[in-house]
């Protein structure tokens, strides 16, 4: 029987050549391949083995000559780097066989692909759905390549990039980076592995925003993580799933509670549907909580955070500077996670139903304007006892206005303000009144919308900010 073997010899390390490939090369009468690759199999060749080596871009000549030799009854092995079926010789040999109507039987022996070797060196970046794209437009029109890049970025595939750059192809990687940044966060992990498995090997872990195409050449494989990928101890890790629950037991896989797994999956869905993917981490974390609570993507336009507000408030909690949260109504306290409060040593209080607030409101003289509301009275009492608390408003604009007045009088110096009152009277004005306090970290739900649930979830976002980078919400549920 006339037979030819197409063998993937791996990325270049002797330890990455499979035993089946080594055995095939040892029995070969003829080995056909690109001349650069013969150095990797030389120790296994028979003394009388004929080596047919050709230069770069001579693939068709190699395939035709290999088939001709196999048709003569010789044991022919065609070698290809990595895996012969991935940008290798296997498809071309099969096409050539059909064109020649050849009777040679073909067997393909798989090899370790360059992207697999690169992934192993980077940690575990390809733990979920992935695709492989070549930026070489020698055989594929650039318009097709660009459509595939956009599709991969939109679909949140982990993406391995072959042939990213050469002397003549200097701009394509810049364009890929531009397209991915339209769909992915600039903090998306990226790994660059040059000469994987060879003595010249180098491994770099960076991010999509920080990737410098000038440091990449044709010997480099790039792996771009998905929205769940993260960097830990210099390695890229892509979780096996999006936090979906696969087990009917009280805890999901890995011992995680189903509620947290479902919340993680929800956050992943929300993040993928945001109009922008380049929000700073603190703002993104607050935004994901706000949308998750309301299912309202208008929050993307309405949620305002001061620069680093979430981070600053979390650090105050972490350092013990922030130990009290004051709310305008009891519903906000109800929505703040009790496990988080206990874990961090924080007390959440509302003075609305304090008898002193009721007395203060009932005895206050209205003067020229309206009388003092109980929520206003509650804030006055709270400021006397906790002037440096985090103040969270989810209902009463008058309470927020009262706090602004007390700040201007020097009686309150809040650690931060969450301004999310809801309604139609004085709501927008109360939020405008907060903005000028530049030295106080603020999170504001602009416009008429808001609510106790929003104020509470924004408190929860602050207390769990250390989970933001890994996009793992739901702690303390």
N, C-alpha and C positions, 0 to 999 in steps of 0.2 A: 504494500500500500504506500502510495506517495503521500508524504506528510511533512508539514512545516510547523514549527513552534514559534509563536511570538511571545517573547518573555519580557516582563517588566523587571528591571534589575534594581529598582529602588532609587532613592535619591543620591546615592554615592558612597554610603558607608558599607563596608563588607558585612557588618552585622545585620544590615537591613535587606540583604538578598535572601530570598526564601530558599530552603533546601531543594524544592522542586525545580527552581530555576538553575541552581548550581548543578544539579544532576543532569538537566537538559543540556547545559553548556558543555559539560564533560563528555557527553556522548555525541556531540555535534561533529559532522564532517565539515560544515561551513557555518560561520557566524557572520551575519550581515548587520551593519549598524553604522551610526555616526562615529567617526574615528575617535572623538574625545572620550567615548564611553568604554572603549576597549581596555583602558587601564584598570577598570573596576572588575573585569572578568578574566584578565590575563592569567592569573594563577590557576584557573580551572580548565584551561584549554588543553586538548590533546596536542602532542608534539606535531602531528601532521594536519592539524585543523587549519583550514583555509580561512583567512580573515578578509572579508570584503568590506572595506571601510570607505565611506564617502564623506564629503564635506557638508556644511550647513546648507539647508534648503534643497537637498538632493533626495528627498523622501521618495518621490515617484520612481527615480532610477533604482533606489534600493529595493523597493517593493517588486519592481519588474524583474530585477536580476535574481532576487531571492526565489521568486516563483519559477523562473527558468531553471535554476539549479535544482529545486525540489522536483520539478517535472522530469529531471534526469535520474531521479531516484536517490539523490543524496539527502543526508539528514541535515536539514537547514534550521538554524535558529536565528530569528531576527530579534535583535535586542533593542529595547527602548527604555529610556530613563523613567524612573517612577513607575507608574502603572501604564502598560502599553495601550490600554483602552482610554486613557485620559490625556488628550492632546498628544497621543502617541501613534505608533505605527499600525495598530490593529485595524482601525477603520479603513485606512488606505489599502492595506493588503487585501482585505475582504473585497473592497471595491475593484481592485486590480484583478482579483480572481474572477469576478463576474465579467469584467471586460474581456478577459482572455479566454473565458469559458474553460478555465483550468480544472483539472480533475484532482488537484492536490487537496488533501484534507488538512484543515487548519485547526490548531489547538492554541488557545491563549492561556498563558500562565500569568496570574495577577502578580503585581508588585506593590510595594508600599509607595503611595503617591507622595510627591513633595509636600502637598498641603497636609497630609496626615503626619509626616515627619515634623513639619513645622509646628503643627498643633501640639504634638507631644512635647516639644521643646518650650512651648508657650504656657503649658499647663493643661487646661481642659476647655479650650475655647469653642469646640464644635460639639457641645453636648446636646444641641437641639437642631432643628431643621436648618439645612445649609445649602448653599449653591456655590458653584465654581465658575468664575468668569475670567476669560483671557482678554487682555487689552490689546493684543496684537490684531491689527486690521489687515494683515497680509491676505488672509483667506476669508475674512468676514467684514462687510462694510461697517464703518464706524456708526452709522445710523442705527444699525441692528444692535451693536454692542451697547450704545447709549440707552436704547429702550430696555435692554436686559438689566443694565445697571439701575435704572430708575425702578424697574419692577422689583428687583432684589431689595432695594432700599425701602420701598413702600411696604413690602411684605414682611419686613423685619427678619429676613434671613441672615444668619451668620454667613458671611461671604468671603470666600478665598479668592484672591486675585493673582492670576498668573501673568507673566510677561508685562509687569507693570510699567516698565520704562526701559528705554534703550537710547543710544546716541541720537537716532533719528526720531524716535517716538518720545518726545520730551514733555508733551502737554497733556497726554491722555489721562495720566494719574491725577493731575490737577483738576481735570473735568470730573473725574469720578468722585474726588473729594468734595467738589462743589455740589454735585447731585446728591450725595449721601447727606451732606449737611442740611439740605432742604427737608430731609425726612427724619434725620437722627440727631440726637444730642451731640454737641461738641465733645462731651465727656465719654462718648462711646469708646470702649477699649479697642485698641488696634495693636496687632503684633506684626513685626517685620522680621523675617528670618532669611538671612543670606547664606547661600551655599550650605543648605541643611544637610547635616550628616557628613560633611567634608571637613578637612583640616582648617579651611578658611572660615568655618561657620561663625556667624554672629547673630545674636538674638536681641531684639529691641522691643520693649513694651511701651506704648505711648497711647495717645487718644486721637480721635478723629480730627479734633480741632488743632491738635499740636503736630500732627503728621507732617513731615517735611519731605515732599517728593524728591527733593534734590539729594537726599541720602539713600535713595532706592535705585537699584539697577536691574538688569535682566536676570540676574541670578537670585533675585529676592522673591519670596512668596509673602504676600500680605494677607492677614486674616482680620476681618472686621467683625466685631461682636454684634449681637443683637441688643434689643432694649433691656434685656435682663442681665447681660454680661457685666461683670465687674472685675476689678483688679484687686488681688489680695496677695501680699507678700511677693510682689513682682510677677505674679502669674495672672493669666486671664482665665476666668471661670465663667462658663455659660451653664446655668442650671438646666436640668433635664426637662423641666416643664415650666409652665407659667403659673405655678401655684395651684393648679387644678386638683380637686380632690378625686382620687381614684379608689379610695377605700371606704366601705360603708361603716368601718369601725369608728368609735368615738374620736379617734385621732387619725389624721391623714398619714401618708407615708412619711417616714422619718420622725414620727411622734408629734407632728404639728397638728394643732387643733383645726378642724374643718373650717371654723369661722375665719381664722387667720388666712388659711389657704384660699378661701373664696375672696377675701378682701384683697389679697395679693393679685389674684387673677383679675379682679375688677380694676385695680390700679393700673395693671398692664394694659388693659383694654382702653382705659381713659387716656393714658399716656400716648398710645398709638393713634388716637383720634384727635389729639390737640392740633391746632392750626400751626403752632410753633413748637419746635423741638429743642430750642436753645435757651430755655429759661434758666436762670441761676437756680442752683439746687434748693435753696431755702424757699424761694418763691414757688418753684415747682411742687415742692412737698406740701405747702399750704394749699396750692391750687388743686392738687389731686384730692386732698381731703375735702375741699369745698365742693368739688364736682361729685365726688363719691356720695356725699351726704345729700345733695340736692338733685343729682342727675341733670344738672343744668350747665350746659357747656357755655352759656353766656357768661359764666363766672370767669372765663378766660379774658373777657373784656372788663369785668367789674372788679375783680380782686386786685387790690393795690397792696404792695408791701414796700416799706422802706428798704433801701439796700441793706442786705444782711440782717434784716429784722429778726427773722426766725432763728438764724444762727446766734445772734447776740442774746436773744431771750433764752435760748437753750443753754448757752454758756453761763448765763446768770443762774439758771436752775442748777446746772452741774456744779458750779462753784459755791452754791449755798447762799447766793445773794438774793435769789427770788424764792421766797417760801410761802407766799400767799397769793391766791387768785381771788379777786373780788368781782362779783357778777351783779348785773342790775336786777335779774329775776331768778327765781329758784330753778326754773327749767334749764338754765345754762349750767348750774351746778350739777343737775341730774345727768346731763350729757357728758360731763367730764369723767374720764375713766377713773374709777376708784382705785384700780390696781396701779395705775400710773402715779396717782397722788401719793399712795402709800409707799410705792417703790422709791419715789424721789423725795419724800418728806415734805410734801406741799399740802397746805390746807386751802380748800375752796369754800368761800363764804358768800352769803347773800344777806343783806340787812333789811330786805324788803319787809319781812314779817317780824322784824325786831320791834317790840312795843315802843321803844324809844323813837323809832322812825315814824310810827303812827302818831304818837303824841306831837312830835316835831311838826309833822305835816298839818295836823289839825289846829295847832296853835300859831302857825306862821301867818303873819299878816300879808295878804296878797299885794298890797301896795298898788302900784299903777298897773301891774300886769296880772297874770294868772297866779293862783296860789301855788304853794310848794307841793309837788306830787310826792307820794310815798317813796318812789324810786329815787327822786332827788334827795329826799331826806335820808334814805339809806346810804347814798353815796357820801353825804356829808358826815354821817357817823363813821363810815368805813375809812374815810380820809383821816379822821381824827385818830383812829387806831392803827391804820395800815397805809400811811401816805405813800409808801414806796412799793406797793403791790402791783401785780399785773391786773389791769382792769379790763374786763370782757363784757361787752354790751351786745345783747341779742334781741332786745325788745324796745326799750324806752329811750327815745332820742333826748327827752328832757334830762335823763340821768347823765347821758354823755355830755350834754351842754353844761350841766352842773359841774362835772369834773373839769371841763375846760376852764370854767370860771375860777375854780379853786386852784388850778395850776397857775393861772395868770395872777392870782393873788398871793402866790408863793406858799399856799397851804398844802399842796399835793405835788409830789415828785415821782410819778409812776415809773416802775421798771419798764412798762410797756402798755400799749393800749390796743385792744381788739375792738374795732368799731363796726358792728354789724346790726344796728337797730333796723327795724322794718316798719313800713307804714307810709303815710301820705302827708303827715303834718310835722314839719321841722326835721324830717329824717335826713334829707339831703344837706340841709344847712348844718346840722349837727356834725356831719362827717367832714364838711368843709372846715368847720371850726377846729378840727383836730390837726389838720395838715400843717399849720404853721409851727407846731412844736417840733422843730427839726432834731432836737437832742433826745427825743423820746422815740424808741422803736415802735412802729405802728403797722398794723394790718387792718385794712379797711375794705369793706364790701361797698363799693360806690353805688350811688343811686338809691332807689326806694327799696330794693331787695335786701334781705338779711334774715335774721331769725335766731332763736335760741340754739337751734341745732347747729347753725353755722358758727356761732360764737364758741360753742363747746368743741366742735371738731377742730377749730383753729387752735384752741388750747391743747388739744390732743396732739396736733401736728408739732407744736413746739416741744412737748414733752417726749416725743418719740423721734426727734430729728436725727438721732444717731442711727436710725434705721433707713434714712432717706437714700443714702448712696447705693445701698443694695436693693432699694425699692421693696422693702419687706414691712408693710404696714401691719397693724393689727396686734401689736404687742399689748399685753395687759387685758385682752378681751376675755 
